[in-house]
Amino acid sequence: MIIDYELLSTAIKKMAEGLKFLMDVIKEVWKSAKEFVASYKPDYPRQVHPASKLCFMKDYRIRSQVIINKPLRISARTAC
């Protein structure tokens, strides 16, 4: 099968010229969508879930129900 490269290149050039208008329209719509998203401000206040307001302690503490003389925090074992 013999490929005519000149005919192929002219067909690709014609297709690129035909699709240039479509590419310009897509770019314009994308630009307007980006501007809309950047300028969008919701009318309702942002709701914050009550659980996200809680502050958790950095040290997890153990409360023993039997003997209260145990240490109150978990410490990492340093001896091997």
Buried (B, 14 or more C-beta within 10 A) or exposed (E): EEEEEEEEEEEEEEEEEEEEEEEEEEEEEEEEEEEEEEEEEEEEEEEEEEEEEEEEEEEEEEEEEEEEEEEEEEEEEEEE
